[in-house]
Amino acid sequence: MRHVRAWLFVPTPLARIALLRILVYAFVPLDVLVLHTSGFYHGWADPVWYKPMIAGQLLHLPPASVLLVELLKWGCVATALLALTGRFPRLAGWACAICWIWYQYIAFAYGKVDHDRGDFVFALVLLPTAGMAHLKDGRRSEAAGFALRGIQIVAIFTYFLSSWAKLRFGHGFEWLDSATVARAVIRRGTPVGELFLQIPWSLHVMQYVMFFAELTSPVIFFVPERMRRLLVGAWYLFHLSVLLTIDIAFWPHLVMMLAFLPLEEYRDRFVGFVGRRFGRAPDVVDEPVMVPDRSP
Amino acid sequence: MTASQLTPDTDDVRLGGASRVWRAVVLIVACALFVGGSLVGDDPWWPFGPWRMFATATKPTGAVSVMSVEVQTTASRSWTAVGLNPPSIGLNRAEIEGQVPQIVHDPSRLGTLAESHAELRPDSPRWTDVRLVRRSTVIENGRPTGQLRMQVLAVWHRGQGNKP
């Protein structure tokens, strides 16, 4: 039990959560304005198409209207921008969570649920629990460790549960030998995907790789740190290949996977590189510059 | 902040007992709901529903169907396929495909698409007739045979009520 507790609340640099927060809240406006806009247009769909989901029935959420979608869309943007500043992390963060989750609810309550966005709900719910965090704060915090751990767990859970869903809805192991990926390529294949369609065994093998990678995904928590980062890289490669073949990217999930990475180390290395490359370390810009005394 | 304080021996910001408990409870409840959604739930459980992207098994030999909506407008009397996307009709293809039985039962739903389109695209010609068509691509051993099938499922005419 003590091990679990230590693992769940592992002290983690506050700078890391501050960096992840910037990436998450920069993503939110991009998401609602550019990447995922179907909820917005539901404001114009006739209410006859509204199919309330369980959360909407419990909370008595109405069908979308033009006013509601405009409010939620710009509410997402405003609260995300406030959260981006790092001030009022809890208030801004949870307000942003409410706006984004409601906006996604509207997107999905018209008969089609995108199955890649439920985990980001918890990125937005958990991130504010870390509280105040500054980009240059070198201290480690248990609250930051928990927020990152929670995001990691939910993100990996989605892979594992995806393999389970294939067994549940794909007639058990029959899924492995089905033409599901071929169907996806026929319906929305890219030129790269079309190439693979001409070699059906390649898509077939991909299904095996995908399924077993998902099924074994929780091992990421039990391997050495170096291996863990390689596994995160492997998942990003997997998502890149999905993007290239069927033009689908699980954007919110891709942001969540960053919770595994030592973002503050990458930043410091990048800043150091820029400093060496351009002959000046931005780190020490704030300090008084020593000017050689040229007076006679 | 009552829950966290600086401990004297390290710089780590610690959490108090209560702060740990509610955080752990939130995470456990979320995980339990995810498991429940995956075991017995379905899409309406969102965000806890099953993670079923590409989870259905497509038979290697059979047909892959795609729905399309075709319209006649005040400018053209020939049936023309239109994009099933939110900026045009407020709904996307999958949402239409997910409610095909309701459309077949009540073709006047197709009329609401014409109205949404008129609001979203006021400058394009008004839709006078809308029909739902299923197009199927036949596949054999995971490869398209080149054979296509087409079937009209529902028709709506402006001013003619719900008669297909």
Interface residues (C-beta under 8 A of the other chain):
Chain A: R5 L8 F9 P11 L14 T37 S38 F40 Y41 H42 G43 W44 A45 D46 V48 W49 K51 M53 I54 A55 I101 Q104 Y105 F108 Y110 G111 K112 V113 H115 D116 R117 G118 D119 V121 F122 V125 L126 T129 G131 M132 G138 R139 R140 S141 E142 A143 A144 F146 G150 I153 V154 F157 T158 L161 S162 W164 A165 K166 R168 F169 G170 H171 E174 W175 D177 S178 A179 T180 V181 A182 R183 A184 I186 R187 L197 Q198 P200 L203 H204
Chain B: M1 A3 S4 D11 D12 V13 R14 L15 S19 R20 R23 A24 V26 L27 A30 C31 F34 V35 S38 D43 P44 W45 W46 P47 F48 G49 P50 W51 R52 M53 F54 A55 T56 A57 T58 K59 P60 V64 V66 P86 P87 I89 G90 L91 N92 A94 E95 E97 G98 Q99 R109 T112 E115 S116 E119 L120 T137 I139 N141 G142 R143 P144
